Amino acid sequence: MVTAVVLMNVKRGQINPVAEKLTALPGISEVYSVAGRYDLVAILRVSNNDEMADLVTNHLRQIGDIEHTETLLAFRAFSKHDLENMFAIGLE
């Protein structure tokens, strides 16, 4: 599994429509509207690097209201949530 976090600046007034377009794309598991320097954050999860390249360069670029992106490719995942779920299997 290849995971990336994409930080996006979107044209004014287009955050919700862009978020909806993003969530419709296969490989995008979550989209967050955020405060701060960026407008949206998308979590991308695909099987391999070729799928990631296709998703980022061919599909995200087709959404015209995205003005700027910064893509962060994940090397490892460290998640308290995932660890808690793993150790809670079978416990009630």
C-alpha positions in Angstrom: 0.0 0.0 0.0 1.3 3.4 -1.0 -0.1 6.4 1.0 0.3 10.1 0.3 -1.1 13.3 1.9 -2.0 16.0 -0.5 -2.3 19.6 0.8 -4.3 21.9 -1.5 -5.2 25.5 -2.1 -8.5 25.8 -3.8 -10.2 28.8 -5.6 -12.4 30.8 -3.3 -15.9 29.4 -2.9 -14.9 26.0 -4.4 -13.9 24.0 -1.4 -17.0 21.9 -1.1 -17.3 21.2 -4.9 -13.6 20.2 -5.1 -13.9 18.0 -2.0 -16.9 16.2 -3.6 -14.9 15.7 -6.8 -11.9 14.3 -4.9 -14.0 11.8 -2.8 -15.4 10.4 -6.1 -11.9 9.5 -7.3 -10.8 5.9 -6.6 -7.7 5.9 -4.4 -8.7 8.9 -2.3 -9.9 7.6 1.0 -10.5 10.8 3.0 -10.7 14.6 2.3 -10.7 17.2 5.1 -11.4 20.9 4.9 -8.9 22.5 7.2 -8.0 25.9 8.6 -4.6 27.5 8.1 -2.3 27.7 5.0 -4.2 25.1 3.0 -7.9 24.6 2.2 -8.1 20.8 1.8 -6.1 17.8 2.8 -6.6 14.5 0.9 -5.4 11.1 2.0 -4.5 8.9 -1.0 -4.1 5.1 -0.6 -3.3 3.0 -3.6 -1.6 -0.4 -4.3 1.6 0.8 -5.9 3.7 3.8 -7.1 2.3 3.6 -10.7 -1.3 4.0 -9.4 -0.1 6.9 -7.2 1.5 8.6 -10.2 -1.6 8.2 -12.3 -3.9 9.5 -9.6 -1.8 12.6 -8.8 -0.7 13.5 -12.3 -3.7 12.5 -14.4 -6.7 12.8 -12.1 -6.0 15.5 -9.6 -4.7 17.8 -12.3 -8.0 17.5 -14.1 -9.8 19.4 -11.2 -9.4 22.9 -12.4 -10.3 24.7 -9.2 -7.2 23.4 -7.4 -4.7 26.2 -7.6 -1.7 24.6 -5.7 -0.8 21.3 -4.2 2.0 19.9 -2.0 2.2 16.1 -2.0 3.8 14.3 0.9 4.6 10.6 0.2 4.4 8.5 3.4 7.2 6.0 4.3 5.7 4.5 7.5 2.4 4.8 9.4 2.4 5.4 13.1 -1.2 5.4 14.4 -2.4 5.0 17.9 -5.8 4.3 16.6 -4.6 1.3 14.5 -2.6 -0.1 17.4 -5.6 0.2 19.8 -7.8 -1.6 17.3 -5.2 -4.4 16.7 -4.8 -5.1 20.4 -8.6 -4.9 21.1 -9.5 -7.8 18.8 -11.5 -10.4 20.8 -11.8 -8.2 23.9 -15.1 -7.0 25.2 
